[in-house]
Structures are given as structure tokens and as C-alpha cells.
Amino acid sequence: MSVRLSREKINYLSREILNLMFKDDNVEFLDEPNEIRLSIVRSIERELKLYEQLEQKAIQKIESQKKGIKEGSREWEILFRKYYHEELSKLSKIFD
């Protein structure tokens, strides 16, 4: 279920973001471009890890059901989406 990005894809995305920032006259750079790019890489990695943790919480909720629900079944998919969105909603309330 989770989105996995290769190191190459993350590096590509970080370069693209940095290039967009260079094109914006309103952006002032206070650090070297490579340091900024590395910061973007770390941000992407943290974000992906966060979504992975939300997925794990949703899976744990499914697994805690008394009724055994087979992974990949329609019921499992529905519950996964429900629990994942619940966890995502909790997270968004924290940052509001």
C-alpha cells in the first residue's frame, strides 16, 4: 500500500524542487544549493516515513479485530482506507 520511492527518485524530486525555487525571484537562498537540496531530501524522507507509520497503525487496527480479516480482501481494503484516513485526520488536527 505504501508509496516507496527509490533514492534516485527522491534525488530527482529534490533537484526539481530546487530548480523551481531558483526560478522564483521571491526566494532568497541563505545556504549552499546542495545543502538546500539535502534538506529537501530529508523532508521527503520524513514525510514518506510518516505515511508509512500511518499505514502501520491502520494495519494494526485491522489485525486487532476479533474476526480474522484476510489481507487483500475487499473488507480488508475498506477497513484499511477507513483506518488510514482516521489516522490522517488525527494528524491533520494536530497541525491545525
Biopython code that builds the backbone (N, CA, C, O; Angstrom):
import numpy as np
from Bio.PDB.StructureBuilder import StructureBuilder

atoms = [
    (1, "MET", "N", (0.798, -1.201, 0.000)),
    (1, "MET", "CA", (0.000, 0.000, 0.000)),
    (1, "MET", "C", (0.845, 1.271, 0.000)),
    (1, "MET", "O", (0.482, 2.264, -0.631)),
    (2, "SER", "N", (1.952, 1.236, 0.698)),
    (2, "SER", "CA", (2.706, 2.472, 0.873)),
    (2, "SER", "C", (3.421, 2.899, -0.406)),
    (2, "SER", "O", (3.718, 2.099, -1.294)),
    (3, "VAL", "N", (3.672, 4.178, -0.447)),
    (3, "VAL", "CA", (4.407, 4.750, -1.571)),
    (3, "VAL", "C", (5.882, 4.631, -1.254)),
    (3, "VAL", "O", (6.354, 5.153, -0.244)),
    (4, "ARG", "N", (6.590, 3.960, -2.096)),
    (4, "ARG", "CA", (8.030, 3.803, -1.914)),
    (4, "ARG", "C", (8.713, 4.519, -3.082)),
    (4, "ARG", "O", (8.348, 4.352, -4.246)),
    (5, "LEU", "N", (9.689, 5.298, -2.734)),
    (5, "LEU", "CA", (10.463, 5.995, -3.755)),
    (5, "LEU", "C", (11.915, 5.582, -3.623)),
    (5, "LEU", "O", (12.464, 5.508, -2.523)),
    (6, "SER", "N", (12.517, 5.317, -4.754)),
    (6, "SER", "CA", (13.935, 4.973, -4.746)),
    (6, "SER", "C", (14.752, 6.210, -4.389)),
    (6, "SER", "O", (14.272, 7.340, -4.478)),
    (7, "ARG", "N", (15.965, 5.975, -3.993)),
    (7, "ARG", "CA", (16.886, 7.077, -3.676)),
    (7, "ARG", "C", (17.041, 7.987, -4.894)),
    (7, "ARG", "O", (17.101, 9.210, -4.765)),
    (8, "GLU", "N", (17.105, 7.378, -6.068)),
    (8, "GLU", "CA", (17.255, 8.149, -7.303)),
    (8, "GLU", "C", (16.052, 9.056, -7.531)),
    (8, "GLU", "O", (16.209, 10.207, -7.938)),
    (9, "LYS", "N", (14.848, 8.542, -7.269)),
    (9, "LYS", "CA", (13.630, 9.324, -7.473)),
    (9, "LYS", "C", (13.568, 10.477, -6.472)),
    (9, "LYS", "O", (13.184, 11.592, -6.826)),
    (10, "ILE", "N", (13.943, 10.210, -5.239)),
    (10, "ILE", "CA", (13.958, 11.272, -4.224)),
    (10, "ILE", "C", (14.968, 12.352, -4.609)),
    (10, "ILE", "O", (14.681, 13.543, -4.487)),
    (11, "ASN", "N", (16.143, 11.941, -5.070)),
    (11, "ASN", "CA", (17.146, 12.917, -5.508)),
    (11, "ASN", "C", (16.647, 13.721, -6.705)),
    (11, "ASN", "O", (16.856, 14.932, -6.777)),
    (12, "TYR", "N", (15.991, 13.046, -7.636)),
    (12, "TYR", "CA", (15.432, 13.735, -8.803)),
    (12, "TYR", "C", (14.408, 14.779, -8.355)),
    (12, "TYR", "O", (14.443, 15.923, -8.808)),
    (13, "LEU", "N", (13.505, 14.385, -7.474)),
    (13, "LEU", "CA", (12.482, 15.313, -6.987)),
    (13, "LEU", "C", (13.110, 16.499, -6.262)),
    (13, "LEU", "O", (12.669, 17.636, -6.427)),
    (14, "SER", "N", (14.128, 16.234, -5.470)),
    (14, "SER", "CA", (14.774, 17.330, -4.731)),
    (14, "SER", "C", (15.426, 18.323, -5.700)),
    (14, "SER", "O", (15.376, 19.534, -5.482)),
    (15, "ARG", "N", (16.027, 17.812, -6.753)),
    (15, "ARG", "CA", (16.631, 18.715, -7.754)),
    (15, "ARG", "C", (15.560, 19.525, -8.473)),
    (15, "ARG", "O", (15.753, 20.713, -8.731)),
    (16, "GLU", "N", (14.439, 18.898, -8.795)),
    (16, "GLU", "CA", (13.342, 19.601, -9.465)),
    (16, "GLU", "C", (12.777, 20.707, -8.575)),
    (16, "GLU", "O", (12.511, 21.813, -9.046)),
    (17, "ILE", "N", (12.597, 20.409, -7.303)),
    (17, "ILE", "CA", (12.095, 21.421, -6.357)),
    (17, "ILE", "C", (13.079, 22.570, -6.253)),
    (17, "ILE", "O", (12.686, 23.737, -6.281)),
    (18, "LEU", "N", (14.342, 22.247, -6.134)),
    (18, "LEU", "CA", (15.367, 23.289, -6.038)),
    (18, "LEU", "C", (15.385, 24.147, -7.306)),
    (18, "LEU", "O", (15.516, 25.368, -7.221)),
    (19, "ASN", "N", (15.258, 23.532, -8.455)),
    (19, "ASN", "CA", (15.218, 24.288, -9.713)),
    (19, "ASN", "C", (14.025, 25.235, -9.758)),
    (19, "ASN", "O", (14.144, 26.363, -10.237)),
    (20, "LEU", "N", (12.889, 24.786, -9.268)),
    (20, "LEU", "CA", (11.709, 25.662, -9.217)),
    (20, "LEU", "C", (11.955, 26.833, -8.272)),
    (20, "LEU", "O", (11.538, 27.959, -8.543)),
    (21, "MET", "N", (12.624, 26.564, -7.182)),
    (21, "MET", "CA", (12.936, 27.631, -6.234)),
    (21, "MET", "C", (13.882, 28.654, -6.856)),
    (21, "MET", "O", (13.739, 29.853, -6.615)),
    (22, "PHE", "N", (14.838, 28.200, -7.648)),
    (22, "PHE", "CA", (15.775, 29.109, -8.313)),
    (22, "PHE", "C", (15.054, 30.036, -9.283)),
    (22, "PHE", "O", (15.473, 31.175, -9.489)),
    (23, "LYS", "N", (13.986, 29.555, -9.868)),
    (23, "LYS", "CA", (13.228, 30.354, -10.846)),
    (23, "LYS", "C", (12.345, 31.408, -10.186)),
    (23, "LYS", "O", (11.878, 32.332, -10.852)),
    (24, "ASP", "N", (12.119, 31.277, -8.900)),
    (24, "ASP", "CA", (11.247, 32.203, -8.176)),
    (24, "ASP", "C", (12.077, 33.365, -7.619)),
    (24, "ASP", "O", (12.949, 33.170, -6.773)),
    (25, "ASP", "N", (11.796, 34.553, -8.101)),
    (25, "ASP", "CA", (12.542, 35.734, -7.668)),
    (25, "ASP", "C", (12.276, 36.100, -6.205)),
    (25, "ASP", "O", (13.033, 36.868, -5.612)),
    (26, "ASN", "N", (11.216, 35.561, -5.630)),
    (26, "ASN", "CA", (10.875, 35.862, -4.242)),
    (26, "ASN", "C", (11.611, 34.980, -3.242)),
    (26, "ASN", "O", (11.497, 35.180, -2.032)),
    (27, "VAL", "N", (12.361, 34.009, -3.740)),
    (27, "VAL", "CA", (13.088, 33.105, -2.858)),
    (27, "VAL", "C", (14.519, 33.602, -2.705)),
    (27, "VAL", "O", (15.225, 33.850, -3.683)),
    (28, "GLU", "N", (14.922, 33.739, -1.447)),
    (28, "GLU", "CA", (16.289, 34.146, -1.153)),
    (28, "GLU", "C", (17.012, 32.955, -0.529)),
    (28, "GLU", "O", (16.514, 32.355, 0.424)),
    (29, "PHE", "N", (18.160, 32.620, -1.052)),
    (29, "PHE", "CA", (18.921, 31.471, -0.578)),
    (29, "PHE", "C", (19.941, 31.911, 0.458)),
    (29, "PHE", "O", (20.754, 32.805, 0.222)),
    (30, "LEU", "N", (19.873, 31.251, 1.624)),
    (30, "LEU", "CA", (20.782, 31.592, 2.703)),
    (30, "LEU", "C", (21.808, 30.491, 2.941)),
    (30, "LEU", "O", (22.613, 30.563, 3.869)),
    (31, "ASP", "N", (21.765, 29.480, 2.093)),
    (31, "ASP", "CA", (22.686, 28.350, 2.221)),
    (31, "ASP", "C", (23.091, 27.901, 0.824)),
    (31, "ASP", "O", (22.522, 28.336, -0.177)),
    (32, "GLU", "N", (24.078, 27.029, 0.780)),
    (32, "GLU", "CA", (24.538, 26.493, -0.495)),
    (32, "GLU", "C", (23.433, 25.630, -1.129)),
    (32, "GLU", "O", (22.690, 24.955, -0.418)),
    (33, "PRO", "N", (23.327, 25.654, -2.451)),
    (33, "PRO", "CA", (22.283, 24.878, -3.116)),
    (33, "PRO", "C", (22.262, 23.390, -2.743)),
    (33, "PRO", "O", (21.188, 22.811, -2.574)),
    (34, "ASN", "N", (23.429, 22.777, -2.616)),
    (34, "ASN", "CA", (23.437, 21.356, -2.279)),
    (34, "ASN", "C", (22.924, 21.109, -0.862)),
    (34, "ASN", "O", (22.280, 20.092, -0.603)),
    (35, "GLU", "N", (23.203, 22.026, 0.048)),
    (35, "GLU", "CA", (22.682, 21.897, 1.419)),
    (35, "GLU", "C", (21.161, 22.014, 1.423)),
    (35, "GLU", "O", (20.471, 21.302, 2.153)),
    (36, "ILE", "N", (20.663, 22.905, 0.612)),
    (36, "ILE", "CA", (19.208, 23.075, 0.499)),
    (36, "ILE", "C", (18.599, 21.815, -0.109)),
    (36, "ILE", "O", (17.567, 21.333, 0.356)),
    (37, "ARG", "N", (19.235, 21.288, -1.141)),
    (37, "ARG", "CA", (18.742, 20.067, -1.783)),
    (37, "ARG", "C", (18.728, 18.906, -0.793)),
    (37, "ARG", "O", (17.775, 18.128, -0.758)),
    (38, "LEU", "N", (19.782, 18.791, 0.011)),
    (38, "LEU", "CA", (19.830, 17.721, 1.011)),
    (38, "LEU", "C", (18.734, 17.890, 2.064)),
    (38, "LEU", "O", (18.188, 16.907, 2.566)),
    (39, "SER", "N", (18.426, 19.114, 2.386)),
    (39, "SER", "CA", (17.335, 19.383, 3.323)),
    (39, "SER", "C", (15.992, 18.959, 2.719)),
    (39, "SER", "O", (15.127, 18.429, 3.417)),
    (40, "ILE", "N", (15.833, 19.193, 1.441)),
    (40, "ILE", "CA", (14.620, 18.758, 0.732)),
    (40, "ILE", "C", (14.532, 17.238, 0.749)),
    (40, "ILE", "O", (13.459, 16.680, 0.978)),
    (41, "VAL", "N", (15.655, 16.567, 0.507)),
    (41, "VAL", "CA", (15.696, 15.095, 0.536)),
    (41, "VAL", "C", (15.245, 14.599, 1.904)),
    (41, "VAL", "O", (14.413, 13.696, 1.992)),
    (42, "ARG", "N", (15.785, 15.178, 2.966)),
    (42, "ARG", "CA", (15.409, 14.754, 4.328)),
    (42, "ARG", "C", (13.926, 14.992, 4.593)),
    (42, "ARG", "O", (13.268, 14.184, 5.249)),
    (43, "SER", "N", (13.410, 16.091, 4.088)),
    (43, "SER", "CA", (11.981, 16.383, 4.270)),
    (43, "SER", "C", (11.105, 15.355, 3.559)),
    (43, "SER", "O", (10.106, 14.898, 4.115)),
    (44, "ILE", "N", (11.469, 14.999, 2.358)),
    (44, "ILE", "CA", (10.714, 13.984, 1.615)),
    (44, "ILE", "C", (10.771, 12.655, 2.353)),
    (44, "ILE", "O", (9.752, 11.979, 2.494)),
    (45, "GLU", "N", (11.944, 12.281, 2.820)),
    (45, "GLU", "CA", (12.098, 11.013, 3.538)),
    (45, "GLU", "C", (11.268, 10.992, 4.822)),
    (45, "GLU", "O", (10.635, 9.985, 5.139)),
    (46, "ARG", "N", (11.271, 12.106, 5.559)),
    (46, "ARG", "CA", (10.462, 12.178, 6.792)),
    (46, "ARG", "C", (8.972, 12.055, 6.474)),
    (46, "ARG", "O", (8.231, 11.375, 7.184)),
    (47, "GLU", "N", (8.555, 12.703, 5.427)),
    (47, "GLU", "CA", (7.141, 12.651, 5.028)),
    (47, "GLU", "C", (6.733, 11.233, 4.653)),
    (47, "GLU", "O", (5.673, 10.762, 5.065)),
    (48, "LEU", "N", (7.562, 10.556, 3.881)),
    (48, "LEU", "CA", (7.265, 9.176, 3.492)),
    (48, "LEU", "C", (7.212, 8.259, 4.715)),
    (48, "LEU", "O", (6.367, 7.367, 4.797)),
    (49, "LYS", "N", (8.109, 8.484, 5.651)),
    (49, "LYS", "CA", (8.134, 7.679, 6.879)),
    (49, "LYS", "C", (6.861, 7.902, 7.695)),
    (49, "LYS", "O", (6.314, 6.962, 8.271)),
    (50, "LEU", "N", (6.402, 9.130, 7.740)),
    (50, "LEU", "CA", (5.180, 9.453, 8.459)),
    (50, "LEU", "C", (3.984, 8.692, 7.873)),
    (50, "LEU", "O", (3.190, 8.112, 8.613)),
    (51, "TYR", "N", (3.862, 8.699, 6.552)),
    (51, "TYR", "CA", (2.753, 7.988, 5.907)),
    (51, "TYR", "C", (2.877, 6.478, 6.116)),
    (51, "TYR", "O", (1.869, 5.780, 6.229)),
    (52, "GLU", "N", (4.076, 5.993, 6.164)),
    (52, "GLU", "CA", (4.296, 4.568, 6.438)),
    (52, "GLU", "C", (3.826, 4.226, 7.856)),
    (52, "GLU", "O", (3.233, 3.170, 8.080)),
    (53, "GLN", "N", (4.090, 5.114, 8.799)),
    (53, "GLN", "CA", (3.634, 4.891, 10.174)),
    (53, "GLN", "C", (2.108, 4.899, 10.259)),
    (53, "GLN", "O", (1.521, 4.113, 11.003)),
    (54, "LEU", "N", (1.471, 5.784, 9.500)),
    (54, "LEU", "CA", (0.005, 5.806, 9.474)),
    (54, "LEU", "C", (-0.539, 4.495, 8.922)),
    (54, "LEU", "O", (-1.528, 3.962, 9.425)),
    (55, "GLU", "N", (0.109, 3.984, 7.895)),
    (55, "GLU", "CA", (-0.302, 2.701, 7.324)),
    (55, "GLU", "C", (-0.176, 1.584, 8.345)),
    (55, "GLU", "O", (-1.056, 0.729, 8.449)),
    (56, "GLN", "N", (0.922, 1.590, 9.102)),
    (56, "GLN", "CA", (1.131, 0.552, 10.108)),
    (56, "GLN", "C", (0.061, 0.613, 11.200)),
    (56, "GLN", "O", (-0.407, -0.423, 11.672)),
    (57, "LYS", "N", (-0.321, 1.819, 11.595)),
    (57, "LYS", "CA", (-1.382, 1.957, 12.589)),
    (57, "LYS", "C", (-2.698, 1.405, 12.056)),
    (57, "LYS", "O", (-3.431, 0.735, 12.782)),
    (58, "ALA", "N", (-2.996, 1.684, 10.797)),
    (58, "ALA", "CA", (-4.230, 1.176, 10.187)),
    (58, "ALA", "C", (-4.200, -0.347, 10.140)),
    (58, "ALA", "O", (-5.204, -0.993, 10.440)),
    (59, "ILE", "N", (-3.076, -0.920, 9.771)),
    (59, "ILE", "CA", (-2.933, -2.378, 9.701)),
    (59, "ILE", "C", (-3.076, -2.989, 11.093)),
    (59, "ILE", "O", (-3.712, -4.032, 11.249)),
    (60, "GLN", "N", (-2.499, -2.358, 12.087)),
    (60, "GLN", "CA", (-2.620, -2.863, 13.457)),
    (60, "GLN", "C", (-4.073, -2.883, 13.915)),
    (60, "GLN", "O", (-4.499, -3.811, 14.603)),
    (61, "LYS", "N", (-4.834, -1.859, 13.532)),
    (61, "LYS", "CA", (-6.254, -1.830, 13.887)),
    (61, "LYS", "C", (-7.004, -2.988, 13.231)),
    (61, "LYS", "O", (-7.863, -3.613, 13.853)),
    (62, "ILE", "N", (-6.679, -3.263, 11.996)),
    (62, "ILE", "CA", (-7.330, -4.377, 11.286)),
    (62, "ILE", "C", (-6.963, -5.690, 11.965)),
    (62, "ILE", "O", (-7.823, -6.539, 12.199)),
    (63, "GLU", "N", (-5.692, -5.848, 12.277)),
    (63, "GLU", "CA", (-5.229, -7.094, 12.886)),
    (63, "GLU", "C", (-5.778, -7.292, 14.290)),
    (63, "GLU", "O", (-5.822, -8.421, 14.780)),
    (64, "SER", "N", (-6.198, -6.218, 14.943)),
    (64, "SER", "CA", (-6.725, -6.333, 16.299)),
    (64, "SER", "C", (-8.201, -6.749, 16.317)),
    (64, "SER", "O", (-8.769, -6.989, 17.382)),
    (65, "GLN", "N", (-8.809, -6.832, 15.144)),
    (65, "GLN", "CA", (-10.211, -7.254, 15.057)),
    (65, "GLN", "C", (-10.331, -8.701, 15.523)),
    (65, "GLN", "O", (-9.467, -9.528, 15.231)),
    (66, "LYS", "N", (-11.398, -9.001, 16.245)),
    (66, "LYS", "CA", (-11.619, -10.383, 16.680)),
    (66, "LYS", "C", (-11.824, -11.292, 15.476)),
    (66, "LYS", "O", (-11.329, -12.418, 15.439)),
    (67, "LYS", "N", (-12.553, -10.793, 14.507)),
    (67, "LYS", "CA", (-12.795, -11.553, 13.283)),
    (67, "LYS", "C", (-11.546, -11.450, 12.417)),
    (67, "LYS", "O", (-11.095, -10.348, 12.105)),
    (68, "GLY", "N", (-10.999, -12.565, 12.036)),
    (68, "GLY", "CA", (-9.822, -12.549, 11.169)),
    (68, "GLY", "C", (-10.197, -12.034, 9.786)),
    (68, "GLY", "O", (-11.074, -12.588, 9.123)),
    (69, "ILE", "N", (-9.539, -10.995, 9.367)),
    (69, "ILE", "CA", (-9.826, -10.391, 8.063)),
    (69, "ILE", "C", (-8.623, -10.619, 7.170)),
    (69, "ILE", "O", (-7.509, -10.197, 7.480)),
    (70, "LYS", "N", (-8.863, -11.287, 6.068)),
    (70, "LYS", "CA", (-7.783, -11.660, 5.157)),
    (70, "LYS", "C", (-7.256, -10.432, 4.407)),
    (70, "LYS", "O", (-8.011, -9.690, 3.779)),
    (71, "GLU", "N", (-5.949, -10.249, 4.493)),
    (71, "GLU", "CA", (-5.330, -9.124, 3.777)),
    (71, "GLU", "C", (-5.573, -9.283, 2.286)),
    (71, "GLU", "O", (-5.455, -10.374, 1.727)),
    (72, "GLY", "N", (-5.913, -8.177, 1.662)),
    (72, "GLY", "CA", (-6.192, -8.186, 0.227)),
    (72, "GLY", "C", (-7.666, -8.368, -0.092)),
    (72, "GLY", "O", (-8.096, -8.136, -1.222)),
    (73, "SER", "N", (-8.438, -8.782, 0.901)),
    (73, "SER", "CA", (-9.880, -8.947, 0.664)),
    (73, "SER", "C", (-10.532, -7.579, 0.559)),
    (73, "SER", "O", (-9.950, -6.572, 0.964)),
    (74, "ARG", "N", (-11.713, -7.547, 0.025)),
    (74, "ARG", "CA", (-12.461, -6.284, -0.116)),
    (74, "ARG", "C", (-12.668, -5.641, 1.261)),
    (74, "ARG", "O", (-12.483, -4.435, 1.428)),
    (75, "GLU", "N", (-13.051, -6.460, 2.237)),
    (75, "GLU", "CA", (-13.275, -5.949, 3.587)),
    (75, "GLU", "C", (-11.992, -5.342, 4.168)),
    (75, "GLU", "O", (-12.027, -4.279, 4.788)),
    (76, "TRP", "N", (-10.863, -6.025, 3.962)),
    (76, "TRP", "CA", (-9.582, -5.531, 4.462)),
    (76, "TRP", "C", (-9.266, -4.176, 3.824)),
    (76, "TRP", "O", (-8.848, -3.244, 4.511)),
    (77, "GLU", "N", (-9.466, -4.074, 2.517)),
    (77, "GLU", "CA", (-9.177, -2.826, 1.800)),
    (77, "GLU", "C", (-10.051, -1.676, 2.305)),
    (77, "GLU", "O", (-9.573, -0.556, 2.485)),
    (78, "ILE", "N", (-11.327, -1.963, 2.531)),
    (78, "ILE", "CA", (-12.246, -0.935, 3.024)),
    (78, "ILE", "C", (-11.827, -0.470, 4.417)),
    (78, "ILE", "O", (-11.767, 0.729, 4.689)),
    (79, "LEU", "N", (-11.537, -1.433, 5.296)),
    (79, "LEU", "CA", (-11.108, -1.075, 6.648)),
    (79, "LEU", "C", (-9.783, -0.332, 6.638)),
    (79, "LEU", "O", (-9.591, 0.620, 7.394)),
    (80, "PHE", "N", (-8.866, -0.770, 5.777)),
    (80, "PHE", "CA", (-7.570, -0.093, 5.702)),
    (80, "PHE", "C", (-7.774, 1.373, 5.338)),
    (80, "PHE", "O", (-7.228, 2.256, 5.999)),
    (81, "ARG", "N", (-8.552, 1.639, 4.299)),
    (81, "ARG", "CA", (-8.793, 3.030, 3.888)),
    (81, "ARG", "C", (-9.449, 3.826, 5.013)),
    (81, "ARG", "O", (-9.082, 4.973, 5.272)),
    (82, "LYS", "N", (-10.419, 3.207, 5.673)),
    (82, "LYS", "CA", (-11.128, 3.888, 6.766)),
    (82, "LYS", "C", (-10.159, 4.235, 7.891)),
    (82, "LYS", "O", (-10.091, 5.387, 8.321)),
    (83, "TYR", "N", (-9.413, 3.247, 8.366)),
    (83, "TYR", "CA", (-8.494, 3.487, 9.475)),
    (83, "TYR", "C", (-7.348, 4.418, 9.095)),
    (83, "TYR", "O", (-6.915, 5.235, 9.907)),
    (84, "TYR", "N", (-6.861, 4.299, 7.872)),
    (84, "TYR", "CA", (-5.785, 5.174, 7.402)),
    (84, "TYR", "C", (-6.263, 6.623, 7.408)),
    (84, "TYR", "O", (-5.554, 7.517, 7.870)),
    (85, "HIS", "N", (-7.472, 6.848, 6.889)),
    (85, "HIS", "CA", (-8.000, 8.218, 6.850)),
    (85, "HIS", "C", (-8.294, 8.742, 8.255)),
    (85, "HIS", "O", (-8.170, 9.941, 8.507)),
    (86, "GLU", "N", (-8.678, 7.861, 9.162)),
    (86, "GLU", "CA", (-8.859, 8.278, 10.561)),
    (86, "GLU", "C", (-7.531, 8.757, 11.146)),
    (86, "GLU", "O", (-7.474, 9.802, 11.793)),
    (87, "GLU", "N", (-6.474, 7.993, 10.917)),
    (87, "GLU", "CA", (-5.148, 8.369, 11.423)),
    (87, "GLU", "C", (-4.665, 9.663, 10.776)),
    (87, "GLU", "O", (-4.072, 10.513, 11.441)),
    (88, "LEU", "N", (-4.917, 9.805, 9.495)),
    (88, "LEU", "CA", (-4.532, 11.018, 8.772)),
    (88, "LEU", "C", (-5.296, 12.222, 9.315)),
    (88, "LEU", "O", (-4.739, 13.311, 9.457)),
    (89, "SER", "N", (-6.561, 12.015, 9.614)),
    (89, "SER", "CA", (-7.384, 13.084, 10.176)),
    (89, "SER", "C", (-6.872, 13.512, 11.549)),
    (89, "SER", "O", (-6.826, 14.704, 11.855)),
    (90, "LYS", "N", (-6.485, 12.536, 12.377)),
    (90, "LYS", "CA", (-5.919, 12.856, 13.692)),
    (90, "LYS", "C", (-4.662, 13.698, 13.532)),
    (90, "LYS", "O", (-4.446, 14.665, 14.263)),
    (91, "LEU", "N", (-3.851, 13.321, 12.581)),
    (91, "LEU", "CA", (-2.592, 14.027, 12.341)),
    (91, "LEU", "C", (-2.867, 15.464, 11.888)),
    (91, "LEU", "O", (-2.216, 16.396, 12.358)),
    (92, "SER", "N", (-3.814, 15.643, 10.988)),
    (92, "SER", "CA", (-4.093, 16.983, 10.477)),
    (92, "SER", "C", (-4.635, 17.887, 11.582)),
    (92, "SER", "O", (-4.411, 19.098, 11.558)),
    (93, "LYS", "N", (-5.349, 17.305, 12.552)),
    (93, "LYS", "CA", (-5.865, 18.100, 13.676)),
    (93, "LYS", "C", (-4.720, 18.589, 14.556)),
    (93, "LYS", "O", (-4.794, 19.670, 15.139)),
    (94, "ILE", "N", (-3.672, 17.795, 14.648)),
    (94, "ILE", "CA", (-2.514, 18.188, 15.453)),
    (94, "ILE", "C", (-1.848, 19.433, 14.859)),
    (94, "ILE", "O", (-1.373, 20.304, 15.588)),
    (95, "PHE", "N", (-1.823, 19.501, 13.535)),
    (95, "PHE", "CA", (-1.116, 20.595, 12.856)),
    (95, "PHE", "C", (-2.003, 21.762, 12.490)),
    (95, "PHE", "O", (-1.534, 22.723, 11.881)),
    (96, "ASP", "N", (-3.278, 21.702, 12.848)),
    (96, "ASP", "CA", (-4.192, 22.842, 12.578)),
    (96, "ASP", "C", (-3.935, 23.997, 13.497)),
    (96, "ASP", "O", (-4.610, 25.022, 13.403)),
]
sb = StructureBuilder()
sb.init_structure("model")
sb.init_model(0)
sb.init_chain("A")
sb.init_seg("    ")
for serial, (resi, resn, name, xyz) in enumerate(atoms, 1):
    if name == "N":
        sb.init_residue(resn, " ", resi, " ")
    sb.init_atom(name, np.array(xyz, "f"), 0.0, 1.0, " ", f" {name:<3s}", serial, name[0])
structure = sb.get_structure()
